[in-house]
């Protein structure tokens, strides 16, 4: 019989969602949001930016911020890039969205992996069909939100690559000197493919994704060169 480490045992535990209909469950969900999910830090800084008319990006919003964004910015759709969860941060956000008449769309992407071709086309479809104004968020608003913001600027806003890729930068707290640098490597692969051409002559992004993008090759090349980034990841403690 294989003995599991304490960390592995914790990962195996099934998280049972808090019952928001009871005072105890609501209190537990709030604790999970504020302490386990570092909501106390986000209370002071939302990493909120309007990247184009009608599209915002941010870190994980509290229920209070959801109501504020609906009231003051007219937000009609929130894209949750963390995926559906049984944790308090998600339960309280969903409840707040329902109360504010906001459509909550769960669209999970990853900060330490190269995006799949399917995810890229699904993101494009999502941008075309959601109701605006909209807001997209991950936990910190830096990496996954950065990935999707670049895609939004390329696919929906039709911005030049050199402008769109700025969404994945230190300005939004994205740090490439860690495994999150895999996102930078992904976009760099597209730039490298078009090297030597004027941007106006670059192969359209989705055409490149469909015909030329080798996800595993980009990932493996990044990991071969990966050095001190693990220490950075530990310091930042991001998902």
C-alpha positions as CSV (number, residue, x, y, z in Angstrom):
1,X,0.0,0.0,0.0
2,X,1.4,3.4,-1.0
3,X,1.5,5.9,1.8
4,X,0.4,9.4,0.9
5,X,2.2,12.5,2.1
6,X,0.2,15.0,4.1
7,X,0.1,17.3,1.1
8,X,-1.2,14.5,-1.2
9,X,-3.8,13.7,1.4
10,X,-5.0,17.3,1.5
11,X,-5.3,17.3,-2.3
12,X,-7.4,14.1,-2.2
13,X,-9.9,15.6,0.2
14,X,-13.2,16.4,-1.4
15,X,-14.3,19.9,-0.6
16,X,-17.9,20.1,0.4
17,X,-19.5,23.4,-0.5
18,X,-20.7,25.6,2.3
19,X,-24.5,26.0,2.6
20,X,-25.2,29.7,2.1
21,X,-28.8,29.3,3.4
22,X,-27.4,28.9,6.9
23,X,-25.6,31.4,9.0
24,X,-22.8,28.9,9.7
25,X,-22.4,28.1,6.0
26,X,-22.4,31.7,5.0
27,X,-19.8,32.5,7.7
28,X,-17.6,29.6,6.4
29,X,-17.9,30.8,2.8
30,X,-16.8,34.3,3.9
31,X,-13.8,32.9,5.7
32,X,-12.8,30.9,2.6
33,X,-13.1,34.0,0.5
34,X,-11.3,36.4,2.9
35,X,-8.5,34.2,4.4
36,X,-8.0,31.0,2.3
37,X,-8.4,32.9,-1.0
38,X,-6.5,36.0,0.2
39,X,-9.5,38.3,-0.2
40,X,-8.2,40.5,2.5
41,X,-5.4,41.6,0.1
42,X,-7.8,42.2,-2.7
43,X,-9.9,44.5,-0.4
44,X,-7.1,47.0,-0.8
45,X,-6.3,46.5,-4.5
46,X,-8.6,45.2,-7.3
47,X,-6.1,45.3,-10.3
48,X,-9.0,46.7,-12.2
49,X,-8.5,48.0,-15.8
50,X,-10.8,48.8,-18.7
51,X,-8.8,47.3,-21.6
52,X,-11.2,48.4,-24.4
53,X,-14.7,50.0,-24.4
54,X,-17.0,47.6,-22.6
55,X,-14.3,45.1,-21.4
56,X,-12.7,45.1,-18.0
57,X,-10.2,42.8,-16.3
58,X,-9.6,42.4,-12.6
59,X,-8.6,40.0,-9.8
60,X,-11.3,38.0,-8.0
61,X,-14.1,40.3,-7.1
62,X,-15.8,40.2,-3.7
63,X,-19.7,40.1,-3.7
64,X,-19.6,43.8,-2.8
65,X,-17.4,44.5,-5.8
66,X,-19.8,42.5,-8.1
67,X,-22.7,44.7,-7.0
68,X,-20.6,47.8,-7.4
69,X,-19.5,46.9,-10.9
70,X,-23.1,46.2,-11.9
71,X,-24.2,49.5,-10.5
72,X,-21.4,51.8,-11.6
73,X,-20.1,50.2,-14.7
74,X,-23.2,48.4,-16.0
75,X,-21.4,45.0,-16.1
76,X,-23.7,42.4,-17.7
77,X,-21.3,39.4,-18.0
78,X,-18.5,38.2,-15.8
79,X,-16.0,35.7,-17.2
80,X,-14.6,33.6,-14.4
81,X,-11.3,32.3,-15.7
82,X,-10.7,30.1,-12.6
83,X,-13.5,27.6,-13.4
84,X,-16.4,26.5,-11.3
85,X,-15.6,25.7,-7.7
86,X,-17.2,24.6,-4.4
87,X,-15.1,27.2,-2.5
88,X,-16.6,30.2,-0.8
89,X,-15.2,32.8,-3.2
90,X,-17.1,31.2,-6.1
91,X,-20.3,30.5,-4.2
92,X,-20.5,34.1,-3.0
93,X,-19.6,35.5,-6.5
94,X,-22.3,33.4,-8.1
95,X,-24.9,34.6,-5.6
96,X,-23.9,38.2,-6.1
97,X,-24.1,37.8,-9.9
98,X,-27.6,36.3,-9.6
99,X,-28.7,39.2,-7.4
100,X,-27.3,41.8,-9.8
101,X,-28.6,40.2,-12.9
102,X,-25.1,39.5,-14.2
103,X,-24.4,36.4,-16.3
104,X,-21.5,34.4,-14.7
105,X,-19.7,32.4,-17.3
106,X,-17.1,29.9,-16.1
107,X,-14.3,29.6,-18.6
108,X,-11.2,27.9,-17.1
109,X,-7.8,28.7,-18.4
110,X,-4.4,28.0,-16.9
111,X,-1.4,30.2,-16.0
112,X,1.3,27.5,-16.1
113,X,0.5,25.7,-19.3
114,X,0.3,26.5,-23.0
115,X,-3.3,27.0,-24.1
116,X,-4.9,24.3,-26.2
117,X,-6.0,25.0,-29.7
118,X,-9.6,24.2,-28.6
119,X,-9.4,26.8,-25.8
120,X,-8.2,29.5,-28.2
121,X,-11.2,28.9,-30.6
122,X,-13.6,28.7,-27.6
123,X,-12.3,32.0,-26.3
124,X,-12.9,33.6,-29.7
125,X,-16.4,32.3,-29.8
126,X,-17.0,33.5,-26.2
127,X,-16.0,37.0,-27.0
128,X,-18.4,37.1,-30.0
129,X,-21.5,36.0,-28.1
130,X,-21.4,37.4,-24.6
131,X,-23.3,40.5,-23.5
132,X,-21.3,43.6,-22.9
133,X,-20.1,45.5,-20.8
134,X,-18.2,42.5,-19.4
135,X,-15.4,41.8,-16.9
136,X,-13.0,38.9,-16.9
137,X,-11.1,37.8,-13.8
138,X,-8.8,35.2,-12.3
139,X,-7.4,35.2,-8.8
140,X,-4.8,38.0,-9.0
141,X,-5.8,39.5,-12.4
142,X,-2.3,39.1,-13.7
143,X,-1.8,35.9,-15.6
144,X,-4.9,34.1,-16.8
145,X,-6.6,37.5,-17.1
146,X,-3.6,38.6,-19.0
147,X,-3.8,35.7,-21.4
148,X,-7.4,36.3,-22.1
149,X,-6.9,40.0,-22.4
150,X,-4.3,39.5,-25.1
151,X,-6.6,37.2,-27.0
152,X,-9.5,39.7,-26.6
153,X,-7.4,42.5,-28.1
154,X,-6.3,40.3,-31.0
155,X,-9.5,38.5,-31.7
156,X,-12.3,41.0,-30.8
157,X,-10.6,44.4,-31.0
158,X,-8.3,43.4,-33.9
159,X,-5.4,45.2,-32.4
160,X,-1.8,44.8,-33.6
161,X,0.1,42.0,-31.8
162,X,2.6,44.5,-30.4
163,X,-0.2,46.4,-28.7
164,X,-2.2,43.4,-27.6
165,X,0.7,41.6,-26.0
166,X,1.2,44.5,-23.6
167,X,-1.8,43.0,-21.6
168,X,0.6,40.3,-20.4
169,X,3.1,42.6,-18.6
170,X,4.2,43.8,-15.2
171,X,1.8,46.7,-15.5
172,X,-0.9,44.2,-14.6
173,X,1.3,42.3,-12.1
174,X,2.2,39.5,-14.6
175,X,5.7,38.1,-13.8
176,X,7.3,36.1,-16.6
177,X,10.2,34.8,-14.5
178,X,8.4,31.7,-13.3
179,X,6.2,29.1,-14.8
180,X,3.7,31.8,-15.8
181,X,6.3,32.7,-18.4
182,X,4.9,29.8,-20.4
183,X,2.2,32.3,-21.5
184,X,4.8,34.7,-22.8
185,X,6.5,31.8,-24.6
186,X,3.2,30.9,-26.3
187,X,2.7,34.4,-27.7
188,X,6.4,34.6,-28.6
189,X,6.0,31.5,-30.7
190,X,3.5,33.3,-32.8
191,X,5.8,36.3,-33.1
192,X,8.7,34.1,-34.1
193,X,6.6,32.4,-36.8
194,X,6.1,35.8,-38.4
195,X,9.6,37.1,-37.8
196,X,10.9,39.3,-40.7
197,X,7.4,40.4,-41.8
198,X,5.6,43.7,-41.2
199,X,2.8,43.1,-38.7
200,X,0.3,43.9,-41.4
201,X,1.5,40.8,-43.2
202,X,1.4,38.4,-40.3
203,X,-0.5,35.3,-40.6
204,X,-3.9,35.7,-38.9
205,X,-3.7,34.4,-35.3
206,X,-6.4,31.8,-35.5
207,X,-5.0,30.5,-38.8
208,X,-1.6,30.1,-37.2
209,X,-3.3,28.4,-34.2
210,X,-5.1,25.9,-36.4
211,X,-2.3,25.1,-38.9
212,X,1.1,25.8,-37.3
213,X,0.9,26.0,-33.5
214,X,2.6,23.0,-31.8
215,X,1.5,23.3,-28.2
216,X,3.7,20.6,-26.8
217,X,6.8,21.9,-28.7
218,X,6.3,25.4,-27.2
219,X,5.8,23.9,-23.7
220,X,8.8,21.6,-23.9
221,X,11.1,24.3,-25.2
222,X,10.1,26.6,-22.4
223,X,10.6,23.9,-19.7
224,X,14.1,23.1,-21.1
225,X,15.1,26.7,-20.5
226,X,13.2,27.1,-17.2
227,X,15.6,27.8,-14.3
228,X,14.9,29.9,-11.3
229,X,11.2,30.4,-11.8
230,X,10.1,27.9,-9.2
231,X,11.4,30.2,-6.5
232,X,9.4,33.1,-7.9
233,X,6.3,31.0,-8.1
234,X,6.7,30.0,-4.4
235,X,7.1,33.7,-3.4
236,X,4.0,34.8,-5.3
237,X,1.9,31.8,-4.2
238,X,-0.4,32.1,-7.2
239,X,-2.6,29.3,-8.5
